[in-house]
């Protein structure tokens, strides 16, 4: 899975800073309805974790990237927050005691080499009756060829507060039958002292709603809520681009 190092970590929030995450409100509501000790898997730089801590929720974070966790600690210090952060792999993390709620937002599950095995491990991280919240997406632009396959194209660009220009180019290959998307990225940061560049790759696996429900059931979970595109009035069908699920450990 992608580990978000170097410029990939540094520029992640810069590219998404202007896009407010609709997940924050969903997670806040879930944690309010189901208070308990929670863990955000793939917490990154704290884009969701830190606001939730500011609101008083009992939540810890884990991430594979030391660079992202360093950014999280720095942002937390600026807010006067001291979060509990774990550096490790989500598929092998062994906490001293289980959690009441696991949060797997922002498509993190899809970065696992074996999402089904990851879900079986997540089962072990929860108390009986514990909840798992997760969000997955379907890469419709790549599936429908709205983005060119095997061709580099500009993905994101922005100007940092210090005036430096940040950009990322992406190339992808897609296996529609196996539902696997492979991406390569080139991150660039241009400033008075020259240009920094970082290359990285990621492999994403996606699900239909029916497949995700089956994998969750086989992993010991019962789906209690499913929402398409962060809108509970939209029917959950194969046409949904984003699927958010709440499931209970049986």
C-alpha positions, 0 to 999 in steps of 0.5 A: 500500500502507499505509505505517503512519504516525502512530497506526497505527504507534504503536499497531500493536504495542500491539494485537498485544503479547499475541499471540505471533507463531507466525512467529518460530519458523518463521523462526528454524528456516529461518534456522538450516537455511539460514544466509546474508544475509537481508532482512525485507521489511516489518520494521516496528517490529522485532517479528520482526527484533530477536529474530532479530538477538538470536539471531545471525542475519544479517538486515537490514530494509526498510520503507516507513514512516519512523515504523515504522523510527523505532520499530524503531531506538528498540527496538533501541537499548534492546536494545543492537542496531544493525540495518541498516535500509532505508527504501524501497518493497519493489517498487523497493528495489535493494540493492548485492548480492543476498540468500540469503534474503528474508522476507516475513512477516505478510501483507506481500505482500498490501499490494502493488498488484501482488503478482505484480510484487512477486514478480518484483522479489523474484526480482531481490533473490535469488542463484540458488538463494536462498529466499523465505519468505512468509505470506498469509492469506484474510479468512474473517471478511469472506468469510463475512460474520461481520463487517458490510460497509460498517459501522464496527465495533470492531476492537481496543482496549487500555490503554497502560502510561501509562493511555491508552486506544487503539482502532481501528474498521474498515469494509471492502468486499470483492470476492470475485470479484477477491479484493480487500479494502478496509479503512478504519481510525480509530485513537484514543488517549484521554488526560488531554490529549484524544483523538488520531485518525488515519484510514487505508486499506489494500487487501489482495489474497488468494490460494488455495493454487493461485493463489499457487503459480502466481504464484510459478512464473510469477515464477521460484520453485519451492515447496519447502514449504507449510504451512496455519495454521502447522501442518505436520500440517494439509493445505493446502486452500482452507479454510486461513486462513493459508498459509506458503510457502518457495520457491526461486529457479530 
